[in-house]
Amino acid sequence: MAGHAPTLTPELVPQRRAPATALLETPRLSILVVNYRQWEKTYELVRQLLSSHALRSGAAEVIVVDNHSPGHPLAKKLKKLPGVSVRRWHKNQGFAKAVNEGCRLSRGDWFLLLNPDMTLTEGFLDGVLGLADRLEATDPKAGIVGFHLRNSDGSQQLSAGPLPTLWSTLWRLVLPRSRRKYKTPRATQRAPAPWVTGCCLLLESKCIRDLGGLDEAFFLYYEDVDLCLRARQKGWTVWYEPDLAVIHHHPLHSRPVPAALRLVTRHSLLTYGAKHWAGWQFRLLARIVRAEAWVRRVLAWWRGDARQAAYFRELAGLTRDMLHGNEAAARRRIDRAVEHIDVRVGV
C-alpha cells in the first residue's frame, strides 16, 4: 500500500511570475502561513513579519492559505496589507495540500513555512536570508532547513529527530509526548538531520519542485518526516540550524488530543508506515491501532462519553479501510472528523 503521489508538479511552481506591485518585484523569500480557525494568531504573526526589514525592502512576501475557516474581520484586513496574498478555500484540504498551494502562488527562491502560533526572535528573517545565501554558495543541494524552537517560557522545544521505524514508534510511547518523535540535538552549529519539523521550515524552491511538493496523502502530521526522507533519497541535504530561533507557543504535545484529532494523527502514522515500511510492519501497526481503538472505545463507553466512543469506532473503521487499500474511504472519515475538532485545537 503506497501513499498518494504528490500532486505539485514543476509546471505548477513557477520561479517567477509577473509582479503584483513594484515593492515585490523580485522577492527572495516567500513566507507561507497555513491558517485554520486561527485568524487572530495569523494576523498577529503577519503584522510582526511586516515590521521586518525583509518585508519592508521587498526581499520577502507573505502567502496565507486558509483551510476553510469561518469568516472573520481580520481576513479582510489581511488582504489589504502590503506584500500579503490570501488564498481561501471552501474546504479544509489538509496542511500538505495547503502548503503546496502556497508554493504554487509564491515567487521566492526559498519558501519559509511558519505556523500561525509563532513569535519570531529579533533579526530572524534577516538571518534566514543570510543563511540562504551561504547555503547556495557552500551547498547547492541544500534543500531543507529546520530551526531552534523555544517554548513560551524560553525553554528548548525539540524540532528534529530520527526517522521513525515500527519499533522506535512503539518503544518511544514510554517517553513524554514532547520527546516521542524527537531527539535532543547535540550540535552547537549547523548540522545534518534525518528530519526537521514543518512548523518552521525553510525549503529551497528547486528542491520542492524536484520532490513534487508535500505528499497530499498526509492530511496533517508526518508530512514533514516524509518530505525530508524523500529529499535525502534524491540527494538533497537536510539541516538543523541552532543559531536561528523562534518561539512556538502551542505544539501538539502540549495540548489535549481529542478523539477526532487522534483519527488524524493515526491516519498520518499509518500513511507513513504504508509508504516507507515493509508490508508486514504496516499490517502489524494497523492491527495495533485497531486494538487501541477498541480499548479506547470501551473506556469511553465506561465513562459515559458516547461521542468519543463513536470517534474510536471511526478509528477502527479507518484502520480497516487502510488495511484493505481503500484510502478514499479512510480520507472521508478524516474529513468528517475534522469538521468537529474543537476550534482551540487549531488543525
C-alpha atoms as one frame of an Amber mdcrd trajectory, in Angstrom:
protein
   0.000   0.000   0.000   1.518   3.323  -1.033   0.642   6.926  -0.290  -0.907
   9.113  -2.941   1.584  10.582  -5.338   2.292  14.251  -4.606   0.420  16.497
  -6.998   2.696  19.554  -7.054   4.401  19.358 -10.439   7.265  21.555 -11.715
   4.895  23.277 -14.118   2.738  24.421 -11.194   5.581  26.118  -9.321   6.987
  28.947 -11.421  10.197  30.516 -10.193   8.918  33.931 -11.083   5.612  35.441
 -12.060   4.528  38.916 -13.039   4.987  41.236 -10.052   1.853  42.294  -8.201
   3.484  45.511  -7.011   6.741  47.319  -7.519   7.714  46.553  -3.934   7.599
  42.792  -4.506   9.165  42.740  -7.947  11.721  40.051  -7.073  11.142  38.628
  -3.581  13.937  36.392  -2.397  11.860  34.636   0.255   8.215  33.575   0.261
   6.757  33.089   3.747   3.868  30.588   3.807   1.330  30.530   6.641  -1.455
  27.920   6.671  -4.416  29.172   8.688  -7.258  27.149  10.150  -9.509  28.958
  12.610  -6.599  30.991  13.940  -7.197  34.386  12.346  -6.034  36.322  15.395
  -2.725  34.451  15.608  -2.202  34.588  11.859  -2.869  38.325  11.779  -0.514
  38.944  14.688   2.244  36.915  13.007   1.789  38.693   9.674   1.929  42.099
  11.355   5.184  41.042  13.001   6.538  39.910   9.641   5.600  43.214   8.021
   7.652  45.102  10.589  10.813  43.285   9.478  13.393  44.761   7.126  12.962
  41.812   4.757   9.308  42.673   4.101   9.827  46.439   4.039  12.617  46.126
   1.481  10.687  43.749  -0.774  13.083  40.842  -0.155  10.172  38.750   1.159
   6.464  38.249   0.580   3.760  36.570   2.665   1.276  33.995   1.377  -1.606
  32.970   3.666  -3.604  29.883   2.700  -6.782  29.431   4.717  -8.248  25.936
   5.071 -11.923  26.938   5.169 -12.068  28.877   8.430 -15.257  30.727   9.389
 -15.431  34.322   8.267 -13.590  36.887  10.369 -12.994  40.666  10.042  -9.232
  40.067  10.207  -9.397  38.041   6.998 -10.367  41.174   5.086  -7.688  43.203
   6.854  -5.034  40.673   5.883  -5.933  41.022   2.209  -5.323  44.760   2.382
  -1.841  44.547   3.893   1.053  45.324   1.511   3.105  42.336   0.410   0.480
  39.848   1.629  -1.582  37.462  -0.509  -4.505  35.456   0.906  -5.942  32.308
  -0.639  -9.131  30.956   0.961 -10.580  27.524   0.303 -14.155  26.302   0.709
 -12.998  23.038   2.280 -10.262  22.039   4.724  -7.986  20.108   2.385  -5.188
  19.444   4.864  -1.843  21.009   5.688   0.179  19.373   2.913  -2.163  20.481
   0.149  -2.349  23.994   1.575   1.459  24.245   1.620   1.609  23.062  -1.981
  -0.886  25.737  -2.945   1.203  28.347  -1.144   4.304  27.193  -3.017   2.412
  27.414  -6.305   1.459  31.017  -5.566   4.942  32.014  -4.359   7.688  33.762
  -6.281  10.684  33.388  -3.980  13.787  31.256  -4.409  13.175  29.930  -0.886
   9.964  29.138   0.982   9.650  29.576   4.748   6.789  27.652   6.372   5.533
  29.157   9.629   2.714  28.019  11.911   0.404  30.850  12.992   1.331  30.369
  16.677   4.878  31.629  16.210   6.762  34.613  17.566   9.950  35.477  15.709
  13.090  36.478  17.548  14.740  39.735  16.566  16.597  39.505  13.264  15.244
  36.047  12.439  14.173  36.810   8.868  17.421  38.608   8.057  19.229  35.588
   9.479  17.193  33.261   7.251  18.053  35.293   4.153  21.740  35.293   5.089
  21.622  31.550   5.669  20.055  31.026   2.251  22.901  32.967   0.643  25.536
  30.913   2.490  23.900  27.618   1.632  23.703  28.475  -2.055  27.425  29.257
  -2.010  28.568  26.238   0.003  25.937  23.533  -0.538  23.965  23.784  -3.797
  21.983  20.667  -2.810  20.764  22.172   0.468  17.024  21.608   0.274  15.501
  21.786   3.758  16.477  23.593   6.970  14.868  23.389  10.405  15.497  25.792
  13.259  15.874  26.009  17.001  12.462  26.218  18.673  11.627  27.588  22.083
   8.564  27.213  24.264   6.678  30.256  25.509   8.729  30.178  28.737  12.011
  30.249  26.782  12.898  26.593  27.288  14.027  24.451  24.392  11.421  22.738
  22.224  12.731  19.805  20.225  12.458  20.180  16.458  14.448  17.329  14.832
  14.565  13.594  15.227  15.440  10.170  13.846  13.405   8.595  11.068  10.627
   6.568  12.709  10.559   2.786  12.478   7.854   0.482  13.739   9.962  -0.470
  16.738  11.030   3.067  17.643   7.417   4.241  17.315   6.306   1.587  19.797
   9.059   1.840  22.391   9.045   5.630  22.363   5.486   5.531  23.704   7.058
   5.256  27.158   8.660   8.700  26.707   6.959  12.040  27.440   4.930  13.278
  24.466   7.421  16.092  23.845  10.172  13.535  23.128   8.420  10.668  21.333
   9.282  11.796  17.805  12.274  13.972  18.592  15.858  13.702  19.738  17.768
  16.297  21.729  20.301  17.838  19.303  23.910  17.950  20.437  25.075  20.213
  17.636  26.132  23.752  18.530  26.351  24.713  14.867  24.500  23.781  11.684
  24.417  20.003  11.284  22.694  17.382   9.081  19.431  15.976  10.427  17.280
  12.988   9.374  14.175  15.192   9.525  13.075  18.556  10.929   9.626  19.704
  11.948   7.359  21.506   9.496   6.095  24.181  11.902   9.121  26.342  10.989
  10.829  25.081   7.867  12.974  26.618   5.135  12.593  24.969   1.722  14.622
  25.557  -1.423  12.193  26.026  -4.328  14.095  23.727  -6.718  14.054  21.001
  -4.069  10.291  21.258  -3.696   9.782  21.116  -7.451  12.077  18.103  -7.663
  10.071  16.285  -4.979   6.687  17.263  -6.374   5.771  19.091  -3.179   4.485
  17.643   0.062   2.643  14.350  -0.269  -1.045  15.202  -0.044  -1.891  11.705
   1.197  -0.969  13.152   4.600  -3.757  15.351   5.931  -1.758  16.589   8.916
   1.443  15.355  10.654   4.250  13.169   9.317   4.247  15.037   6.008   7.447
  16.776   7.164   9.127  13.460   8.025   8.141  12.069   4.636   9.377  15.181
   2.829  12.803  15.078   4.495  13.174  11.366   3.798  12.325  11.793   0.117
  14.652  14.789  -0.156  17.608  12.836   1.206  16.799   9.918  -1.090  17.095
  12.277  -4.070  20.417  13.756  -2.984  19.228  16.913  -1.205  20.614  17.756
   2.218  18.521  18.390   5.329  19.936  20.650   8.035  19.239  21.705  11.615
  20.290  25.309  12.292  20.560  26.074  16.042  21.672  29.688  15.656  18.282
  30.930  14.453  15.373  30.578  16.873  11.626  31.170  17.002   9.053  30.730
  19.762   6.395  28.069  19.110   3.602  28.642  21.604   1.245  25.695  21.198
   2.928  22.499  19.939   0.708  19.435  19.701   2.411  17.667  22.588   1.336
  20.462  24.955  -2.356  20.199  24.015  -5.011  17.580  24.700  -5.662  15.172
  21.833  -9.419  14.642  21.456 -10.667  11.515  19.717 -11.398  13.368  16.467
  -7.815  14.621  16.252  -6.489  11.167  17.113  -8.082   9.925  13.889  -5.964
  12.449  12.006  -2.690  11.604  13.766  -3.213   7.837  13.471  -4.115   8.179
   9.799  -0.854  10.035   9.178   1.197   7.433  11.035  -0.497   4.632   9.095
   0.080   6.501   5.827   3.778   6.858   6.647   4.059   3.187   7.604   2.287
   2.066   4.445   4.625   4.153   2.324   8.009   3.537   3.965   7.896   0.308
   5.986   7.738  -3.343   4.998   4.223  -4.571   4.310   4.118  -6.863   7.340
   5.204  -3.987   9.577   2.402  -1.784   8.260  -0.130  -4.571   8.804   1.137
  -5.111  12.354   0.900  -1.373  13.051  -2.650  -1.301  11.690  -3.694  -4.144
  13.954  -2.133  -2.385  16.951  -4.019   0.821  16.126  -7.242  -1.154  15.702
  -6.723  -2.733  19.138  -6.052   0.731  20.568  -9.303   1.972  19.047 -11.236
  -0.904  20.642  -9.730  -0.270  24.105 -10.323   3.483  23.931 -13.886   2.928
  22.730 -14.629   0.642  25.694 -13.138   3.180  28.097 -15.192   5.973  26.526
 -18.395   3.954  26.950 -17.432   3.205  30.559 -17.087   6.952  31.177 -20.450
   7.535  29.510 -18.931   9.525  26.612 -20.842   8.254  23.601 -19.384  10.885
  21.280 -15.790   9.885  21.984 -16.746   6.227  21.649 -18.169   6.966  18.193
 -14.887   8.533  17.085 -12.926   5.489  18.225 -15.333   3.308  16.261 -14.462
   5.505  13.278 -10.764   4.962  14.015 -11.280   1.208  13.877 -13.098   1.648
  10.569 -10.330   3.872   9.222  -7.733   1.238  10.082  -9.817  -1.411   8.324
 -10.119   0.818   5.244  -6.364   1.292   5.048  -5.661  -2.416   5.538  -7.910
  -3.094   2.545  -6.296  -0.351   0.483  -9.419   1.831   0.489  -7.712   5.153
   1.070 -10.644   7.172  -0.311 -12.948   5.786   2.400 -10.319   6.483   5.071
  -9.979  10.078   3.858 -13.738  10.585   4.025 -13.616   9.593   7.688 -10.856
  12.158   8.232 -12.874  14.879   6.501 -15.872  14.193   8.736 -13.748  14.157
  11.888 -12.017  17.455  11.087 -15.364  19.231  10.897 -15.892  18.534  14.603
 -12.443  19.240  16.028 -12.593  21.952  18.654 -11.540  25.402  17.440  -8.862
  25.522  20.165  -7.081  22.540  18.620  -6.304  24.642  15.532  -5.643  21.952
  12.931
